Amino acid sequence: MNPTLGRSFTRNLNPFLVLRSIKVQFMQSTSIRTMATMATINPPRDPNTVSNYNNWRSTHVTANFDILFDQKKLVGNVVHQFKSITDGESKEIILDTSHLDIGVVKVDGQPSKWEFLPSLEPYGVPLKISLDNPVKLNGTVEVDIEVKTTDKCTALQWLTPAQTSNKKHPYMFSQCQAIHARSIFPCQDTPDVKATFDFNITSPLPVMTSGLPIRNSSMESKTDHQLYRFHQSVPIPSYLFAIASGDVAEAPIGPRSVVATSPDKLEECKWELEADTENFITTIEKIVYPYAWGEYNVLILPPSFPYGGMENPIFTFATPSIISKDRENIDVIAHELAHSWSGNLVTNASWEHFWLNEGWTVYLERRILAAIHGEAYRHFSAIIGWKSLTDAVEHFGDDHEFTKLIVDLKGKDPDDAFSSVPYEKGFNFLFYLENLVGKSKFDKFIPHYFTTFKCKSLDSYEFKALILDFFKSDTEASKLLDEVDWDKWFYAPGLPPKPSFDTSMVDVVYELSKKWQSLPDSSFEPHISDIQSLTANQLVVFLEQMLVLETPLSPKISKLMGDVYGLAESENIEVSNLYCQVGMKAGDDSVIEPTTELLGRIGRMKFVRPLFRNLQKINRPVALATFEKYKDFYHPICRGMVEKDLFGKKDN
């Protein structure tokens, strides 16, 4: 598909007006003069921002914040350096905001007029800043905005000391993906804009951000707060803005890496990560090119963090559920590290093309694992991923918009589309292309792709154009790529064609699952020795096989499995959560208590959402009571998604 097709109707319209036309009629307050003033040359690629980023581009941001734990607020100011990308057409800068308190706004040091435009949920409230004079093409202005976050901020979670592992100090962390940075500071909250950053953060507790710490700078004090300074010289989109503060200590896990976490958890986190982190880095550097960010560090967050990991530059934010005391769940680190190339350096231009971030990252993650553990392990991981993909398609429905590789998010919240689809369908598309042209040829394309779009954002059409151009001199590969049904891969809902995976690592698991399916009509007598030679990830596949049975296990047999194998007590949450799901599907009431206990100590959506979905099927009153008990423990993003799962989508 030509990259301009399907979007030309937005030409010469500003993104704020385009978005409003999707959801509501133009308000009377939005005049023809405003529309003409904000006209653009190129159509906006991102429908999930109300900023006029096709008139102005933020090139550098200085964030000055004081962390006020007692008020649960960030207070300070942000300074944007904006470059005009039109020739004197716009005297207004429109920024994304959501539930922010705005104070004085200055343009080039002088107070400026500003106003909030009408709210457009779920995208927040556009902030319009007026300029005295238009700015020529490539001209710059500095905009300084006083800002406070509010208690409705969706990007920050504030934890009481009781919610941390050592119960001593409060904790705060951010999660800005997909469109939550706008609830911390006014910005062009789109992955299509990248800027460098300076962070000047004061806090009574240690601070980490998505910049390199300026360790040799003088540390100033502000009452009982210490100043922490960071710099990010590689341009990043707003969703990679990250900040955390709490009682943390650090330990080395490699020559360019540390792990940071609560002091009482430091040694076990260090042990979990030190054997593999540098090996992961050197492995992917051979596949793509050298690491560009200086340091690669890992912050193990409190258990309410809603994701497995978030690829914030310099400091990956990671769930404590990867600390399983068996080094079996650190594939998450390989994934977040791979984002240092895919997503962070080369970024999807909008969330409609999210597969470019996540499909590529899963692909690179599995290439790392294959290089270290062998090709069979890559296929083993892909088999696990295929199960996640089929679950997501089943959840949405095989004809749902959100099961496409390229989704339509106009007027929609990108969080609603979040699932394993862009991860696994994206991986399978790249795996298909690799097998189509041949692995050795595809390996030459990988660094070319990441070099061409380094520090840039792209959409799927640019990806297609690049791979076709790269192989145009190879007659055989070019012919094969020309025959690819690109529209079907991009726009067909449901499952893609299933690849032929190497099942050598799962055959033993499939055999064990068949024995359990044969009960009670066979002579099979389960014993703990059945699983002693299996890895935790093989156990995951075994339990997934139990979940997809057309006829679920009986409650008695499900309970027998848990008792003999000790699955409910497993310290590996990947295992224990799946066993709870198997039990609930079987109607085994004995798993309700371990399920509710698990829901009270982990906030990762990968576990929380399916556990609640299954719990409400077996006992909805318990599900509702459990959510009510723990809802303040969950991150706002997770809490909102579970509310939609339990109560249905709320009207905006």
VENSUL-V512211 format. One record per helix or strand of 2 or more residues. SS is the DSSP state (@ for helix, = for strand). FROM is the first residue (numbers start at 1). TO is the last residue. Records with the same first field share a line. If there is no record, write none. Layout:
SS = FROM-TO ; FROM-TO
This chain:
@ = 8-10 ; 15-23 ; 32-37 ; 161-163 ; 181-183 ; 238-240 ; 263-274 ; 277-287 ; 320-322 ; 331-338 ; 351-353 ; 355-373 ; 375-396 ; 401-403 ; 414-417 ; 421-437 ; 439-452 ; 460-470 ; 475-482 ; 486-491 ; 507-517 ; 528-530 ; 536-547 ; 555-565 ; 573-586 ; 590-599 ; 605-630 ; 636-647
= = 56-68 ; 73-84 ; 92-96 ; 101-107 ; 110-111 ; 114-119 ; 125-130 ; 140-148 ; 156-159 ; 171-174 ; 195-203 ; 207-209 ; 212-213 ; 221-222 ; 225-236 ; 243-245 ; 249-254 ; 257-261 ; 297-300 ; 309-310 ; 315-318 ; 346-348 ; 456-458
